[in-house]
Amino acid sequence: MTNDPILQVLEACDERRNARREFMRYAGGAAMATAGASLLAACSDSGGGPINGGTPTPTPTPTPTPTSAISDADVLNFALNLEYLEAQFYSYAALGTGLPSSSLSGTGNQGAVTGGRQVTFTDPLVARYAREIAADEIAHVNFLRLALGSAAVAQPAIDIGVTATSAFSNAARAAGLIGAGAAFDVYASDENFLLGAYIFEDVGVTAYKGAVGFISNKTFLEAAAGIHAAEAYHAGLVRTVLYRKGVATPALIDAADAISNARDSLDGSTDLDQGIRATSSGSVLVSNIVPADNMGIAFSRTPGQVLNIVYLNNTVQTAGGFFPNGVNGTIRQSASS
């Protein structure tokens, strides 16, 4: 039995995850389920256009996709595209292997994964977190595929590589974490892995919350709320561990804040994102594990805003960044941010 309170929390997560999967199987039997999705990336808070060495500037609030144009199945497939990305990243990082071919087929163009490898973790806390989140995200993929049946989209081409021109490196460079021509290897250390996970999980929470407004079936809505809660647990864990490590290594908090600012420059002029830096309340410091407004409510992103971040571009696009050929399905165009 460990005396580390955060490791004890992760032990409790095993029980939560098993209970959550029972719920997901139930919801899948009732019909389809969930919405929204995960994802990531970053760009600088000045400049404009795609992240390929350039840096975009926040412009007017993005125009959301009309609700009337989106069906529940469209939302589920949007979620599935993004869960493919997240599941592949975590599966490679934690387990050293990607999803099986049986979990990749479907409608649209099936693509391959570029990059990905197992992290040699030095902190047992981070290793256990990685294994838990990998299991959850793989389960999300399988659940959505089961819910959608023959309508499920195939995995599109995904870039989780670590070359100097990869999506991770372009995102990190635009956030100021690396210099020109350098590569950002998210598999090289516990800390790099956490920064990659931090980018994914924060966007995932806002994506699921934003997708709720596009779901009409109450069964699907309940399931979406369940997965949104799971993603929020994940994000809270990542932010907590980064903050905890950042007390001894302040550069981690600086990096998380830079990623937050970069994401914010992609999804419109409104300042939605928040880093993890502590703020002052009178004479004491208060952590910022939960990125919420002054009413304690987490913010949302539209599908278009999520795709701005996934594609690493603050203009209208149908491909780029972590999805070199775009996502599959009806919802595939980013917003004019």
C-alpha positions as CSV (number, residue, x, y, z in Angstrom):
1,M,0.0,0.0,0.0
2,T,1.6,3.3,-1.0
3,N,1.6,6.4,1.1
4,D,1.4,8.7,-2.0
5,P,-2.1,10.2,-2.0
6,I,-2.1,10.6,-5.8
7,L,-1.1,7.0,-6.4
8,Q,-4.0,6.0,-4.1
9,V,-6.3,8.1,-6.3
10,L,-5.1,6.2,-9.3
11,E,-5.8,2.9,-7.5
12,A,-9.4,4.0,-7.0
13,C,-9.6,4.9,-10.7
14,D,-9.3,1.2,-11.6
15,E,-12.6,0.6,-9.8
16,R,-14.2,3.7,-11.4
17,R,-13.1,2.6,-14.9
18,N,-14.7,-0.9,-14.5
19,A,-17.9,0.7,-13.4
20,R,-17.8,3.2,-16.2
21,R,-17.4,0.5,-18.8
22,E,-20.4,-1.4,-17.5
23,F,-22.4,1.9,-18.1
24,M,-20.9,2.2,-21.6
25,R,-21.9,-1.4,-22.5
26,Y,-25.4,-0.6,-21.3
27,A,-25.7,2.6,-23.3
28,G,-24.3,0.9,-26.4
29,G,-27.0,-1.8,-26.1
30,A,-29.7,0.9,-26.0
31,A,-28.4,2.6,-29.1
32,M,-25.6,4.9,-30.1
33,A,-23.9,7.1,-27.7
34,T,-21.5,10.0,-27.1
35,A,-20.3,13.0,-28.8
36,G,-17.7,15.5,-29.0
37,A,-14.1,14.4,-28.7
38,S,-10.6,14.9,-27.8
39,L,-7.7,16.7,-29.1
40,L,-5.1,18.9,-29.3
41,A,-2.5,21.1,-30.4
42,A,-1.0,24.4,-30.2
43,C,0.2,27.4,-32.0
44,S,1.6,30.8,-30.9
45,D,-0.5,33.7,-29.8
46,S,0.7,36.0,-32.6
47,G,0.8,35.8,-36.4
48,G,-1.7,34.0,-38.6
49,G,-2.4,30.9,-40.6
50,P,-1.4,27.3,-40.2
51,I,1.2,26.0,-37.7
52,N,4.0,25.0,-40.0
53,G,6.6,27.4,-38.7
54,G,4.1,30.3,-38.9
55,T,2.0,31.5,-36.0
56,P,-1.7,32.4,-36.1
57,T,-3.5,35.4,-34.6
58,P,-6.9,35.3,-32.9
59,T,-9.6,36.8,-35.1
60,P,-13.4,37.0,-34.8
61,T,-15.4,34.4,-33.0
62,P,-15.6,31.2,-35.1
63,T,-18.9,30.4,-36.8
64,P,-20.3,27.1,-35.5
65,T,-21.7,24.4,-37.8
66,P,-25.5,24.8,-37.9
67,T,-27.2,22.4,-35.5
68,S,-29.7,21.5,-38.2
69,A,-27.0,20.1,-40.4
70,I,-25.7,17.7,-37.8
71,S,-27.3,14.3,-36.9
72,D,-26.5,12.3,-33.8
73,A,-24.6,9.8,-36.0
74,D,-22.5,12.7,-37.4
75,V,-21.6,13.7,-33.9
76,L,-20.7,10.2,-32.9
77,N,-18.4,9.8,-36.0
78,F,-16.8,13.2,-35.2
79,A,-16.1,11.8,-31.8
80,L,-14.8,8.5,-33.2
81,N,-12.2,10.3,-35.5
82,L,-10.8,12.1,-32.5
83,E,-10.9,9.1,-30.2
84,Y,-8.8,7.2,-32.9
85,L,-6.1,9.9,-32.5
86,E,-6.2,9.9,-28.7
87,A,-6.3,6.1,-28.4
88,Q,-3.4,5.6,-30.8
89,F,-1.2,8.1,-28.9
90,Y,-1.9,6.6,-25.5
91,S,-1.7,3.0,-26.7
92,Y,1.7,3.5,-28.2
93,A,3.0,5.6,-25.3
94,A,1.7,3.2,-22.6
95,L,1.8,-0.2,-24.3
96,G,4.2,0.1,-27.2
97,T,1.6,-0.9,-29.8
98,G,-1.3,0.7,-31.7
99,L,-4.9,-0.4,-32.1
100,P,-5.6,-3.7,-33.9
101,S,-6.6,-3.6,-37.6
102,S,-10.1,-4.9,-36.6
103,S,-10.7,-1.6,-34.9
104,L,-9.8,0.6,-37.8
105,S,-12.1,-0.2,-40.7
106,G,-15.3,1.7,-41.7
107,T,-16.6,4.2,-44.2
108,G,-14.3,6.8,-45.8
109,N,-10.6,6.5,-46.4
110,Q,-8.8,4.4,-43.9
111,G,-5.3,5.7,-43.2
112,A,-2.2,4.7,-41.3
113,V,-0.6,6.0,-38.2
114,T,2.7,7.8,-38.5
115,G,5.0,7.6,-35.5
116,G,4.3,6.4,-32.0
117,R,6.4,4.4,-29.5
118,Q,6.4,3.3,-25.9
119,V,7.6,5.7,-23.2
120,T,10.3,4.4,-20.8
121,F,8.6,5.9,-17.7
122,T,10.7,6.7,-14.6
123,D,7.8,7.7,-12.4
124,P,5.4,4.9,-11.4
125,L,2.6,7.5,-11.0
126,V,2.9,8.6,-14.6
127,A,3.2,5.0,-15.9
128,R,0.1,3.9,-14.1
129,Y,-1.8,7.0,-15.4
130,A,-0.7,6.2,-18.9
131,R,-1.9,2.6,-18.7
132,E,-5.3,3.7,-17.3
133,I,-5.9,6.4,-19.9
134,A,-4.8,4.1,-22.7
135,A,-7.4,1.4,-21.6
136,D,-10.1,4.1,-21.4
137,E,-9.5,5.6,-24.8
138,I,-9.3,2.2,-26.5
139,A,-12.6,1.4,-24.9
140,H,-14.1,4.7,-26.2
141,V,-13.1,3.7,-29.7
142,N,-14.6,0.2,-29.4
143,F,-17.8,1.6,-27.8
144,L,-18.4,4.2,-30.5
145,R,-17.7,1.7,-33.3
146,L,-20.2,-0.7,-31.7
147,A,-22.8,2.1,-31.3
148,L,-22.5,3.2,-34.9
149,G,-22.3,-0.3,-36.5
150,S,-21.9,-0.2,-40.2
151,A,-22.1,3.6,-40.2
152,A,-18.8,3.9,-38.3
153,V,-16.1,5.8,-40.1
154,A,-12.6,4.3,-40.6
155,Q,-9.6,5.6,-38.9
156,P,-8.1,8.5,-41.0
157,A,-4.4,9.0,-41.5
158,I,-2.9,10.1,-38.2
159,D,0.4,11.9,-37.4
160,I,1.8,11.2,-33.9
161,G,5.4,11.2,-35.0
162,V,8.3,13.2,-33.6
163,T,10.3,14.4,-36.6
164,A,11.0,18.1,-36.9
165,T,8.1,18.5,-39.3
166,S,5.5,16.4,-37.4
167,A,2.3,17.8,-35.9
168,F,3.7,17.5,-32.3
169,S,6.9,19.4,-33.3
170,N,5.0,22.1,-35.2
171,A,2.7,22.5,-32.2
172,A,5.5,22.6,-29.7
173,R,7.5,25.0,-31.8
174,A,4.6,27.4,-32.2
175,A,4.1,27.4,-28.5
176,G,7.7,28.3,-28.0
177,L,8.8,25.0,-26.4
178,I,11.4,24.2,-29.1
179,G,13.3,26.2,-31.7
180,A,13.4,26.3,-35.5
181,G,14.2,22.9,-37.0
182,A,14.0,21.1,-33.7
183,A,11.8,18.1,-32.9
184,F,9.6,17.6,-29.9
185,D,9.6,13.9,-28.7
186,V,6.6,13.3,-26.6
187,Y,7.8,9.7,-25.9
188,A,11.2,10.8,-24.6
189,S,10.3,11.4,-21.0
190,D,7.6,11.4,-18.4
191,E,7.4,15.2,-18.6
192,N,7.1,15.3,-22.4
193,F,4.4,12.6,-22.3
194,L,2.5,14.7,-19.7
195,L,2.6,17.8,-21.9
196,G,1.3,15.8,-24.8
197,A,-1.5,14.4,-22.7
198,Y,-2.3,17.8,-21.2
199,I,-2.9,19.1,-24.7
200,F,-5.2,16.2,-25.6
201,E,-7.2,16.0,-22.5
202,D,-8.1,19.7,-22.0
203,V,-9.4,19.9,-25.6
204,G,-11.3,16.7,-25.2
205,V,-13.3,18.0,-22.2
206,T,-14.3,21.1,-24.0
207,A,-15.2,19.2,-27.1
208,Y,-17.5,16.8,-25.4
209,K,-19.2,19.6,-23.5
210,G,-19.7,21.5,-26.7
211,A,-21.1,18.5,-28.5
212,V,-23.9,18.1,-26.0
213,G,-25.9,20.8,-27.8
214,F,-25.8,18.9,-31.0
215,I,-27.3,15.6,-29.6
216,S,-31.1,15.1,-29.7
217,N,-31.5,11.6,-28.4
218,K,-31.6,11.5,-24.6
219,T,-30.0,8.0,-24.5
220,F,-27.0,9.4,-26.5
221,L,-26.9,12.5,-24.3
222,E,-26.6,10.4,-21.1
223,A,-23.8,8.4,-22.6
224,A,-22.0,11.5,-23.8
225,A,-22.2,12.9,-20.3
226,G,-20.7,9.8,-19.0
227,I,-17.7,9.9,-21.4
228,H,-17.4,13.7,-20.8
229,A,-17.0,12.9,-17.1
230,A,-14.3,10.3,-17.8
231,E,-12.4,12.8,-20.0
232,A,-12.7,15.4,-17.2
233,Y,-11.2,12.9,-14.7
234,H,-8.3,12.3,-17.1
235,A,-7.7,16.0,-17.6
236,G,-7.8,16.7,-13.9
237,L,-5.2,14.0,-13.3
238,V,-2.9,15.3,-16.0
239,R,-3.2,18.9,-14.7
240,T,-2.6,17.8,-11.1
241,V,0.5,15.7,-11.9
242,L,1.9,18.5,-14.1
243,Y,1.3,21.0,-11.3
244,R,2.8,18.8,-8.7
245,K,5.9,18.2,-10.7
246,G,6.0,21.9,-11.7
247,V,6.4,23.0,-8.1
248,A,9.9,21.5,-8.2
249,T,10.4,22.1,-11.9
250,P,8.7,25.5,-12.8
251,A,9.5,25.1,-16.5
252,L,6.7,22.5,-16.7
253,I,4.2,25.1,-15.5
254,D,5.6,27.6,-18.1
255,A,5.3,25.0,-20.8
256,A,1.7,24.1,-19.9
257,D,0.8,27.8,-19.9
258,A,2.5,28.2,-23.3
259,I,0.4,25.4,-24.7
260,S,-2.7,26.9,-23.3
261,N,-2.0,30.2,-24.9
262,A,-1.2,28.5,-28.2
263,R,-4.5,26.6,-28.2
264,D,-6.3,29.8,-27.4
265,S,-4.9,31.5,-30.5
266,L,-6.4,28.8,-32.7
267,D,-10.0,28.7,-31.6
268,G,-11.1,32.3,-31.9
269,S,-10.7,35.7,-30.2
270,T,-12.4,34.7,-26.9
271,D,-10.0,33.7,-24.1
272,L,-11.3,30.3,-23.3
273,D,-8.3,28.3,-22.3
274,Q,-6.4,28.3,-19.0
275,G,-3.0,27.0,-17.9
276,I,-2.2,25.5,-14.5
277,R,-0.3,28.3,-12.9
278,A,-1.4,29.2,-9.4
279,T,-3.0,32.5,-8.7
280,S,-3.1,34.7,-5.6
281,S,-6.1,35.0,-3.4
282,G,-5.2,37.5,-0.7
283,S,-2.0,36.3,0.8
284,V,-2.2,32.6,-0.4
285,L,-1.8,30.8,-3.7
286,V,-4.7,28.9,-5.3
287,S,-4.0,26.2,-7.8
288,N,-5.8,26.1,-11.2
289,I,-6.5,22.4,-11.7
290,V,-10.1,23.1,-13.0
291,P,-10.2,25.5,-15.9
292,A,-13.6,27.1,-15.2
293,D,-15.3,30.5,-15.3
294,N,-16.1,32.5,-12.2
295,M,-19.2,30.4,-11.7
296,G,-17.1,27.2,-11.6
297,I,-18.4,26.1,-15.0
298,A,-16.1,24.5,-17.6
299,F,-16.2,26.1,-21.1
300,S,-17.1,24.5,-24.4
301,R,-15.7,24.4,-28.0
302,T,-17.7,23.9,-31.2
303,P,-16.7,21.1,-33.6
304,G,-15.2,23.8,-35.8
305,Q,-13.1,25.1,-33.0
306,V,-11.9,21.6,-32.1
307,L,-10.9,21.1,-35.7
308,N,-9.0,24.4,-35.7
309,I,-6.8,22.9,-33.0
310,V,-6.6,19.4,-34.4
311,Y,-5.6,20.8,-37.8
312,L,-3.2,23.4,-36.2
313,N,-4.8,26.1,-38.2
314,N,-7.1,29.1,-37.3
315,T,-8.6,29.3,-40.8
316,V,-11.2,27.2,-42.6
317,Q,-9.5,23.9,-43.5
318,T,-10.5,20.3,-44.1
319,A,-7.1,18.7,-43.3
320,G,-3.8,19.3,-41.5
321,G,-1.9,18.8,-38.3
322,F,-2.6,15.6,-36.6
323,F,-5.0,14.6,-39.5
324,P,-2.9,15.1,-42.7
325,N,-5.8,14.1,-44.9
326,G,-8.6,15.3,-42.7
327,V,-11.1,13.4,-40.7
328,N,-13.8,11.1,-42.1
329,G,-17.5,11.8,-41.9
330,T,-19.7,14.9,-42.3
331,I,-18.1,17.1,-39.7
332,R,-14.7,17.8,-41.1
333,Q,-14.3,21.6,-41.7
334,S,-12.7,23.9,-39.2
335,A,-14.0,27.3,-38.3
336,S,-12.9,30.7,-39.5
337,S,-11.3,31.8,-36.2
